[in-house]
């Protein structure tokens, strides 16, 4: 099954959503490594905003 969009909470209790998106981004394009991603959270701080806006995300 292929998906067209990745949505992820960046502030989860036991997992870092940003790390997951970086892991997906490390995949080859044919493995869907360039799938569009949306980061969501209700607990965001200034550092979270900077992280998701940076090229490392």
ChimeraX attribute file (.defattr): number of C-alpha atoms within 10 A of each C-alpha:
attribute: neighborCount
match mode: 1-to-1
recipient: residues
	/A:1	2
	/A:2	6
	/A:3	8
	/A:4	9
	/A:5	12
	/A:6	12
	/A:7	12
	/A:8	17
	/A:9	17
	/A:10	23
	/A:11	17
	/A:12	11
	/A:13	6
	/A:14	6
	/A:15	11
	/A:16	13
	/A:17	18
	/A:18	19
	/A:19	13
	/A:20	15
	/A:21	24
	/A:22	13
	/A:23	12
	/A:24	18
	/A:25	19
	/A:26	13
	/A:27	13
	/A:28	10
	/A:29	11
	/A:30	7
	/A:31	12
	/A:32	16
	/A:33	15
	/A:34	16
	/A:35	15
	/A:36	13
	/A:37	15
	/A:38	12
	/A:39	17
	/A:40	14
	/A:41	13
	/A:42	8
	/A:43	10
	/A:44	12
	/A:45	9
	/A:46	7
	/A:47	9
	/A:48	16
	/A:49	11
	/A:50	11
	/A:51	13
	/A:52	16
	/A:53	10
	/A:54	9
	/A:55	7
	/A:56	11
	/A:57	16
